[in-house]
């Protein structure tokens, strides 16, 4: 049994395509059951022109062009750019074991070896189960 304070684990994953060079940022929430929610942050921020998130009084403000998005618009976009993945026990076990082994080393973060191993796991899952559902999917071979 793992420490319940580990879950859900929230991580940022950056995936790159070499030709043409493109990068995508995704935020991943990992549950101890193998359930994962991937939010295509890059797709959400670029699908309809320039957008960004600013903080005012500690609260995020979502802006698209010159328009401040309502809470309903933000939630709608998050749902539209979210991909749910449910890993089978055999797929999830190595990732689960890594997370439990590292524990919760915040605020220092994971060491380089474990961080690379986590990113490799998540990048493999991205290419196998997430890429085809994101906004403007990458071509795995790197060709445009």
FENCORFEN-V914748 format. One record per pair of residues at least 24 apart in sequence whose C-alpha atoms are under 8 Angstrom apart, sorted by the first residue. I is the first residue (numbers start at 0). J is the second residue. Records with the same first field share a line. If there is no record, write none. Layout:
I=J ; J
This chain:
1=99
2=99 ; 102
5=98 ; 99 ; 102 ; 103
6=30 ; 31
7=31
12=118 ; 121 ; 122
14=122
16=137 ; 138 ; 139 ; 141
17=141
18=141 ; 142 ; 143
19=141 ; 142 ; 143
31=95
33=85 ; 86 ; 87 ; 88 ; 91 ; 95
34=83 ; 84 ; 85 ; 86
35=83 ; 84 ; 85 ; 86
36=81 ; 82 ; 83 ; 84
37=81 ; 82 ; 83 ; 84 ; 129
38=77 ; 80 ; 81 ; 82
39=80 ; 81 ; 82 ; 133 ; 134
40=80
42=80 ; 133 ; 134 ; 135
43=76 ; 77 ; 80 ; 134
46=134
80=133 ; 134
82=129 ; 132 ; 133
84=128 ; 129
94=120
